[in-house]
C-alpha cells in the first residue's frame, strides 16, 4: 500500500496539482486584499461612505439577553460576490493570454523533417530501378 501511495504522490500530475493549489491560495489572498483594500473603499466613497460589508437588514430586535437580535447580513454576501467576479475575471484574462500565446506557437510553421539516410538511399535505389526498367 505504501508503494502504491508513493507512486501516486510522486506522479507529475499530483505535484502539478499541489503547486496549483498553493499558487491558487496565494492568488485568492491577493484578490481578497484587492477587493477589501482597494475596490470596497472606492465603492464606499462612491456611495457616500457606506461600508457595504457592514450592511444588514434587521429582522428582529434583541429581546433582552435571552433573545439576540436577528439580522440578515447581506453586505458580506455582496462582498463575496464581488470577490468571485474579480477572481473569475482575473482567471479568464490569464487563460485568454495563455490561449493566445499557444495559438501563436501552434500557428508557427514547422519545418519539414529531413529524410533519414535510409530514406534517401531507398529513394535513389527506386529511381535507379525505374530508369533501368524503362
N, C-alpha and C positions, 0 to 999 in steps of 0.2 A: 504494500500500500504506500509506503514511504517513497519508493522508487517511482511509482506512478504519479505521486504528487510532485516530486522533483521534476519529472518530465513535463508535467502540465505547467508548473510555475515558471520554468525556465524557457518556455516557448516564447518566441519573439512577440506573438500577438498579446500574450498576457502582460509582458513587460511594457509593450507599447500602450496597452490599456491603462496600466498603473501610472505611467508617465502622463497620459492624457487626463486621468482623474486628478492628479496633483496640480497640473497646469490649470485645469478647469476650476479647481477650488481657488487657486490664486486669482484667476481671471474673475471669478464671481466676487471676490473681495474688492477687486479694483472697480468693478461695475457698481457694486453696492456703495462704495465710497463716492463714486461719481454721482450717483443718484442722491445720496444723503447729503453730501457736502457741496455739490455744485448745482444740480438741477432743482432739487427741492427748495433750497434757499431762494433761487431765482424765481421759482414758481410762487413762493410765499411773498416775494417782493411785488410780483405782478398782481397777486390777489389782495394786496394791501396788508401784508404782514401776517397772514393766516398761516399757521403751521398745520399743514394738511395731515401729518401723521397723528396729531392730537385730536382730529375731528371725530366726533362721536354723536350718536343720537341717543338721548335719554329715553329709555323705555319705562323705567320705574324708579322713582326717587328712593333713597335709602330710608328704611323704616327702623330707625334706632340701630342698635348694634346687632340685632338678630337677623335683620334682612339688609344685605348690602344693596347698593344701587345696581340696577341692571341697565347696561348700556350696550349699544351696538357700535363697535369701534371700526367704522368704515374707513377712517383715514389711513390706518396701517395697511389695510387691504388695497387701497388706491396706490400707496407707495410700492407695494409688492407687484402690482400690475405694471407700474412704470418701470420697476427693476426688470421685470420679464421682458417688456418691449425693448428696453435698451440692450439687454443681453441678446435677445433674438436678432435685433438689427446688427449688432456687432458681429455675431456669428455668421449672419447672412453675408455681410460685407467681406469677412475673411474668406469664406468659402467661395464667394464670387471672384475674389482676387486670385485664389489658387486655381480655380477653373479656367480663368483667362490665361494664367501662366502655363497651365498644362496644355491648353488648346494651341497656344503659340508653339509650344515644344513639339506637339504632335504634328502640326502643320509644316514644320521644317522638313524639306525633302531629305530623304535618307539616300545616301549614295548606293549605287548598285554594288553588290559584293563582287569582288574579283573572283573569277573562276579558279578553282584549285588547279594544281599542276596536272592532276589526273584528268580533269575535265578538258583542259587544253590539249593534252596528248590524245585523248579519245576523239576529240573533235578533228584533230589533224588526221588521225587514222581513218575516220569516217570519210573525210574529204578525199583522201588518197584512194580509198576503196571506190568511191563514186567515180573518180577520174579514170581508174583502171578498168571499171566496168563499162564505161562509155566508149 
